[in-house]
Amino acid sequence: MKPVALALVFAFAGIPVLAGVGVTLVEAANPVAWKALLQYPGIGRTVAVSAWTGCVATIVALGLAHLTVGLAAAAARAERLRTLILPLIALPHLALAIGLVLVLSPSGLILRLLSPWATGFHLPPDWQTVQDPWGLSLILGLIVKETPFLVLMLLGARAQFPVDRLMLQSRSLGYGPMKAWWVSVAPLLQRRIRLPLTAVFVFAVTNVEMAIPLGPAMPPPLGVVVWQWFTASRLELRAQAFAGSVLLLVVALGALAAAWGGTCLARLVLRAYAESGHRELRAERPFRVLALLVGVPFTFAISAMAALALRAVSAMWRFPALVGDHLELRLVAQLAPSLKMALGSTVTLACSTAIAAIALVTLINESLIDDVRWRTRIGVLLFAPLLLPQLAFLFGLQSLLVRLGLDGTWVAVGWEHTLFELPYVWGLLAAARKQLDSRLILTARTLGAGGLRSWRAVTLPLLLRPTLLAGAVAFGVSAALYLPTLFAGGGRVMTVATEATSAASSGNLRLAAAYGAAQAFAPLIALLFATLIGRAAFSGRQGVPR
């Protein structure tokens, strides 16, 4: 089983990424394209905006994630926290970005709540609160989206350490709860989430989906510029786009190198803080004030979803009315044929690829359960699509698909969707499988059950709930994928992600809200079904992994 599992991993994850990067590097070896790239107006500011927004968003998201998990651990609410953040993780990037535009814009929900009684505004002010030159709205969007993911990764790492015992030892030495967390627990967890954190950092620096509606427009981030070159009708821009993909990869690597230097500095600061001798018993009040920041991602995410729903069904939404003059489903009815087609293809792709990802990860888990070294290597390989900028290998992979005759087919799109779902499914199922007590399986084997029967009778039921949640998260990942669908589908596979991006880039917010609402609520419904089925299957039973 081990050779089969390794071969499948390399076929699904290793070969596509390596081939895509290789084709990109070959196509980018064009001096004329590099000259045109470096002479592009505002290229320096474009690179600076990408690095600035990615670095700030990742630092703030990581700090908020540690603060959230630390406060939850102090209050013994880690499991409740996991339940709260799963819907935010399933929320697609683009749907969240469109919702935040409807919340943050001068005619958005925030000013509607405050106008005219607090601001005196009867017309939207001439403020640039979205697509601002400093990228602050993009930074906020990235923080709202990436904080829950980092929280989930920290919770998964938390299960691998005796956190309660470490906290108790620190408290017995006289340290306050938050200093005990930052000194004794946080460094251990940080080491365990290096791969997910790198993936978050690379996405923040190179993302396209959230940068289109939220990022600066003059000039846009580098990822958006390269995406525009790839999708332009002028074929002479393709070589420049390949060169831009390599530059995007260089920018991501440079930002990672700078982050490594910042990590070394932070380690020195944390060591000095730990060795200072201060018990910080009276420092809980500032941390309680900071705890208010924990609710920021949740508040903005919920507000974004509410704004999407309101804008999709509001006929006329005059400022400063909080709700439209009258609510109607006429636009939804007009979009019914195309929306039904896009939603149908989205659900079909998401379900089939989620099943494929779960089956592959389950096979790997059972084949390499006792091989720690290979499990680590496989984890790194599966995270490869998230550790590289998507534009650095997706278009190269499309060139390979064209040569294989698979470009524009459902097989190609499903392959790439599975490629991006595997890291999330692995992160959820590998940790759950590792937590199972091996004595249960050993007991089944001693009673005469074979390997397959013991897995079916013991392992599978215990992993049912994590498997359902992993499937729901994989469903949300598939529904959110835009660039893989665009490149592998060649524009011939329509999903709600492609339609929402097209509407958002054209400036039609009501149309974008309609598609964004469909994109957002489909994964939430899948997550709700997974949760209800998991609870119904094990209602009244204790000790079942969640």
N, C-alpha and C positions, 0 to 999 in steps of 0.2 A: 504493500500500500504506500510506503514512503516514496519510492521512485515515481509512482503515478501522481501522487500529490505534488511533488516537486515539479514534475513535468507540466502539470496543469497550471501551477502558479507562474512558471516562466512563460507559458503560452499566453495566459491571460494578462499578466502584468509586466513581466520583464521584457519580452520581445517587442510589444507595441511601443513602450516608452523608449527603449534603446533605438529601435528603428526610427521612431519619430524624431528624436534628437539628432541621430546621424544624418537623416535627410535634411533637416534644418541647417545643420552645420555645412553640409555640402552645398546646398542652394545659396547659403549666405556668403560663400567665398567669391564675392563679386566686388572688386574695388570700386566700380562705378556706383553700385548701390550704397556702399559705405560712405562714399563721398557725398552722395545726395542726402543720406541720413544725417551726417554730421553737419551739413549745411541747411538742414531743415530749420525754419524760423522758430526760435524759442525752444530748441531741443534741450538746452541746459535747464531751463525752468521746468520743462516737462519731466525731466529726470528727477529734479529736486522735489517737485510736488509728489511724485510717486514715492520717493524715499521718505519724505517728511510725513505724509499721511499714514504710510504703513508702519513706520517706527512708533509714532505717537500712539496710534490706535492699539498696537500690540502691547506696548508698555502699560497703558491704562487698563486694557482688558485683562492682562495678567494680574495686575494689582487688585482689580475688582474681584477677579476669580478667587485669589487667595483670601481676600477679606471675606468673601461670601462663604467659602468653605470653612474658614476659621470660626466665624460667628456661628455657623450651623453646627460645627463640632462642639463648640462651647455650650450650645443649647440642646445638644443631642437630637438634632433634626436633620441629619444627613439624608436619610431615606426620603423624608418629605421634600427635601430640596431636589433630589433626583427626579421625583415625580413632577415638580413644578417646571424644571428646565427642559424636559423632553419636548414639549410642544414648541418651545423657542428654537430648539435645534432642528426640528422638522420644518421650520418656517423657511421658505426659499429666500435666497438673497435678494433677488430682483423684486419680489412681491413686497418684502420689507422696505426696500429702497423707494419704491413707488409710494408706499404708505407714508414713509417719512417725509417725502416731498409734500404730500397733502397735509402733513402735520406742521412742518417747519416753514413753509412758504409764507409770504406776507398775507396771503388770504387763507392760511391753513388753520387747523383746529386750535392751535395755541392762542393766536390772536383773536379768533372768533370767540373763545371762552372769555377773553379779557376785554372785548370791545362790545359796545362803546363805553361801558360803565367804568372801566379802569383806565383805558387808554384814550378815550375820546375819539377814536377812529371810526368814521362812518364809511371810509373807503380804504382799501388796502394801502399801506404805506409803501414808499419806494425804497424798500430795503432789499439787500441781496443776502437773504438768509439761506438760500440754497444755491449750490454751484458757486460758492464764494471763492475768491482768489486764493485764500489760505487753505481751502479744503476742509474747513471745520465741520461742515455738514457731512462730508464723506467720512471723516474721522468718527463722528458720532454714530453713523450708520454701521461702520465696522465694529465699533465697541459694542453696540447693541447686539449684533449678530454673533460675534466671536466670544464674548464673555461666557454665555451659557455652554458653548462647546468646551472651553477650558475648564469650567466648573465640573462638567461631566468627566473630563480626563483626570482632574484632581481627585474626584470621588472614587474613580476606578483605582487610582494609585493608592488612595487612602486604605483600601481594603487589603493591601499587601503589607501593611505595617501595623504594629500594635499601637495605634494612635492614642487610644484611651489610656494605655499604660504610660506612654511617654508624657502625655499631658498631666497625668496624676503625679508622676515623678517630678516634673517641673513645678507643679503647684505645691508639692510638699517641700520644695526648696525655697518657697516664698515668692515665686514669680506670679505676676498677674496672668489672667487667661490668655490675653492677646500676645504678650511677650513670650509666654510658654509656647504658643503656636508658632510664632515667627522664628523662634530660636531652635526648637526641638523637632518640629514636624515639617514646617514649610520647606526647609532645604532638602529633606528626604523626598518629598513629593515632587519637588522641582526637577530632580534628577530623572524621575520616572516619566515626565511628560515632555522630554526634550524633542522627540519626534513630532508629536501633535503641535507643540509650540512653534517648531520650525515651519510646519505646514500652515499654521495661522499667519505667521510672519510673511511667508512667501505670498500667500493669497492677498494679504493686506497691501503689499507693495505692488503686485502685478494685476489686481482684479480688474475686470471689465464690467460685470453685471451691475455692481453697485456704483461704479464710477460714472456710468452713462447718465443716470438721473441725478446723482448727488455730487459728483466731482466737478472741479473747475472746468470752465469751457474755453478759456483763453489764457494759456493753452491748456488742453486736457492732460490728464496723466498719460504716461507712456503706453500703458496697456491699451487705452482707448485709441491712441494714435495708431498703434500697430494694427489693432482690429479694423480701423477704418481703411487702412491700406490693404489689408487682406480681402475685405469685402467690396473694395472699389471696382468699378467696371474697367478701369485702365489697367491692362495686364502688365504694363511696364513697372507698376508699383509693387508687383509681387516680389521681385528681388529685394527691393527696399524693405518690404515687410519682413522677409526672412532675416535681413540684417538687423531690423528692429527687434525681432524675437531674440536674436543672440544678445543684443544690447540689453534687452529686458532681463535675460538670464544673468548677464554680468552685473547689472544693477542689484538683482536679488542676492547674488553671491556677495557683492560688496556690502550690502546692508546686513547680511548675516555675519560677515567678518566684524563689522562695527558693533553688532549686537553682542558678539562673543567678547569683544573688548569691554563693552559695558557690563556684561555679566561678571567678568573678573573684578571690575571695580565694585559692583554691587556685593560680591562675595566678601571683599575686604571691609566694606561698610557694615555688612551684617555681622561679620566676625567681631569687629570693634564694638558693635552694639551688644553682642552676646557676652563679651568679656568685660563690659563696662561695670558690671556688678549692680546696676540699677534694677530693682525688682519691678518697677512700673505698676505698683499696686494702685496708684491714684491716676493712672493713665487710661482708665476704662472709659471715662466720659468723652475724651476726644475720639476714641474708637467708636463709641455709640453714635457720635455725630457723623463719623465717616460711614457708619452702617446705613445711613440714609441713602448713600450713593448706591448701595446694593440694589435698591429698587429702581434705579434709573433704567437699566436695560429692559426690565419687565414692563415698566410704565410706558416707555416709548414703543415697545413691540405691540402692546395691547392697543395703544392709541393709533398706531399705524394700521392695524387690522380694522379698527372701527372706522377710520377714515376711508380705507379702501371700500368697505361695504357701503358707506354713506354715498361716496362719490359715484359708485357704480349704479345706484338706484335713484339718484337725485336728478330730476330734470333740470331745474334751474337752481343754482346754489349761490345766491347772492350774498355778498359780504355785508354785514357781519352775522348773518343768520347761522345758527349752529347746525340746523338741519335744512335741507332744501325746501323750496316752496311746496312741492309735493313730490312724493316718492312714486316712481313708476318703474316698471320692468320693460319699457319699450325698447331701450337699447339692448338689453339682454335678449329680448325676443328677436330683434333684428340680427343679433349675432348668433342666434341659436344654431343655425346649420354649421357655421365655421367653428363656433365654440364647442359644439358637440363633437365635431371631427377632431379638433385639437385636444379636447379633454379625453376622448376615447383613445387616441394614440398615446397620450401621456400615461393614462392608467394602464394600458396594455404593456407599454415599455417598462413602466415602473414595477408592475407585478412580476413580469417574466424575468427581468434582470435581478430583482430582489431575491427571487427563488434561486436563481443561478448563483448569486453571491453567497447566500446562506449555505447552499449545498457544497460549494467549493470550500468555504471556511470550515464547515463541519468536517469535511474530509481531511483537511489539513490538521485540524485540532486533534482528531482521533489518531491520525498517523504519526504525529510528532508530539504526543502528549508527554513523553518522557525525555525528549531531546530538547533541552533548554537552548542549546547553541543554535540549532536550526530554527527553532521558533523565533528567536531574536532576529536571525537573518531574514526569515520570511516576513516578519513584521516590517522590517526596513524596506524590503522589496515592494510589499503591498502599499506602503505609504509613498512610494516613488512618485506617483501622479500628483500627489499633494505637495511634495517637496520641490517640485519644479514648476516654473510658470507654465500655465496651460498653453499659451501661445508659443512656447519654446519647442513643443513637440507635437501639438495637435495638427498643425497644417502639414508638417512633415509626415505625420501618420496618414493624413488624407492623401498625400501624394503616393504613399505606399498602397493605400486602398484602391486608388485609381489604377495602378499597375496590376493589382490582383483582380480587378473587375468588381470590387465590392462597394465602390463609392456610391453613395446615395441609396443604399439598401438598408433594410431593417436590421439585417445581421450586423452591419458595420456600426450602426447607432447603438444597438443592444450591447455589442462588444465594448464600446467606449463607455457606456453607462455602467456596465458591470465593473469596468476598470476603476471608476471613481467611487463606486459603492463599496468595494472590497475593504478599503482602510477603515471605514466606519463599522462595517459588520465585524471585521476582525477585532477592532478595539472593544466592542461590546461582548462578543461571544468568547473570545480568547480569555478575557478576564473572568467571565462567569464559569467557563470550563475549568479554569485553574483553581477556582475556589471550591469546587466540589470535593467532598471527602472521598479519597480513593478507597477507603475501607468499605464503602457501600458497594462499589463495583467488585472489590475483592470478595465480599460476602456472597454476591450473586454468582461469581465464578466458582467458589467453593461449594455452592449448592448444586452445581452441575450445569449452569447456564453457559453457553458458548459466548464468544466475543460479540457476535451480532445480537444475540438474544439479550445479553446483559446490557448492551447499549440501548436496545429498544425498550427494555423493561425498567431500567434505572436511569441511565444518563439522559435519554430523550425527554422523559416527563419532567425531570428536574430542570432541564434547560428550555422547557417550552416557553416560559414567560420571557426570559432574555431573548430567545429566538424571535418571538413575536415582536418585541420592541425593536430588535435589530432590523427585522423586516420593515417595520413602519418607518424607521429612520432611513433605510435604504430607499424606500418609496419616496420619501421627501427629497433625498439627494437626487434621485432620477428626475423628479418633477422640476427641480431647480436648475438642471444642467442646460445651459444655453450654447456655449461655445462647442462642446463636443457634439451636440445635436446639429448645430449649424454646419460644422466642418464635415463630420461623417455622413450626415444626411444630404449634403450638397444642396440644401434649400428645398429638397423634395419631401422631407419628413417634417410635418407640422406638429408642434406641441404648444402648450400654453406658454412655455418659456420663450419660444421664438416669437410668438405673436405679441406677447407682452413687451418684449424688448423692442420690436418693430414699432409698436404704438408709443412707447416711452421715448424712443429716439426721434420720432416725428413730432413730439410735443403734444399729442392728443391724450391728455391726462384722464379723461373720462373713459376712453377706450382702454387705455393702459390699466385703469383701476378695475375694469370689468374682467380683463384677462388676469390681472394680478390677484383679484379676489379668488378666481377659480384656481389659480396656481397655489394660493396660500391655504385654502380651506380643504383641498383634496388631501394633502398630507396630514392635516389635523384630524380629518375623519378617519384616515387609515390608522393613526395613532390611537384614536378613541376606540376603534374596533379591537385593536391589538390589546389595549388595556382591559377592556371589558371581557374579552375571551380569556385572557390570562387570569383574571380574578374569578371568573365563573368556573374555570377548570380546577382551581385550587382554593376555592372558598372554604374557609374554616380549617385550613391546614397551615401548620407553622414550619419554619425552616426551609421553605422553598425559595431558591434564589430569585431576586427581583431584577 
